[in-house]
């Protein structure tokens, strides 16, 4: 069955049924990327090390997220 045929059949479903399908499809695309997670974890470790060794300055949270 082609994607167009599946879509045509899906359009006959109730809004609730279509929502469940859309939600499931989106969740299937949002899979963790272990390599990317590893890269970000290493970056976080490097930044923390740099901060602890005074090679990186911090910015107060109030400056980063000022209250409006």
C-alpha positions as CSV (number, residue, x, y, z in Angstrom):
1,X,0.0,0.0,0.0
2,X,1.4,3.4,-0.9
3,X,1.7,6.4,1.4
4,X,-1.0,8.2,-0.6
5,X,-3.4,5.2,-0.1
6,X,-2.6,5.1,3.6
7,X,-3.2,8.8,3.9
8,X,-6.5,8.6,2.0
9,X,-7.7,5.8,4.4
10,X,-6.4,7.7,7.4
11,X,-8.5,10.7,6.5
12,X,-11.7,8.6,6.9
13,X,-10.9,8.1,10.6
14,X,-12.3,10.1,13.5
15,X,-10.2,13.1,14.7
16,X,-9.2,11.1,17.8
17,X,-8.0,8.2,15.7
18,X,-6.1,10.5,13.4
19,X,-4.5,12.2,16.4
20,X,-3.3,8.8,17.8
21,X,-1.7,8.0,14.4
22,X,-0.1,11.4,14.1
23,X,1.2,11.2,17.7
24,X,2.6,7.8,17.1
25,X,4.3,8.8,13.9
26,X,5.9,11.9,15.5
27,X,7.1,9.7,18.5
28,X,8.7,7.3,16.0
29,X,10.7,10.1,14.5
30,X,11.9,11.4,17.9
31,X,14.3,8.6,18.7
32,X,17.4,9.3,20.8
33,X,20.7,9.5,18.8
34,X,23.3,7.9,21.0
35,X,26.2,9.4,19.1
36,X,24.7,12.9,19.4
37,X,24.0,12.4,23.1
38,X,27.6,11.3,23.6
39,X,28.9,14.4,21.8
40,X,26.7,16.7,24.0
41,X,27.7,14.8,27.2
42,X,31.4,15.3,26.3
43,X,30.8,19.0,25.6
44,X,29.1,19.5,28.9
45,X,32.0,17.8,30.7
46,X,34.5,20.0,28.9
47,X,32.5,23.2,29.8
48,X,32.3,22.1,33.4
49,X,36.0,21.4,33.5
50,X,36.8,24.8,32.0
51,X,34.5,26.5,34.5
52,X,36.2,24.7,37.4
53,X,39.6,25.6,36.1
54,X,38.6,29.3,35.7
55,X,39.0,29.1,31.9
56,X,35.4,29.9,31.5
57,X,33.4,32.6,33.2
58,X,29.8,32.1,34.3
59,X,26.9,34.5,33.6
60,X,24.4,35.0,36.4
61,X,21.0,33.4,35.6
62,X,19.3,36.7,36.1
63,X,21.3,38.1,33.2
64,X,20.6,35.1,31.0
65,X,16.8,35.0,31.8
66,X,15.8,38.5,32.9
67,X,12.4,38.8,34.4
68,X,10.0,40.9,32.3
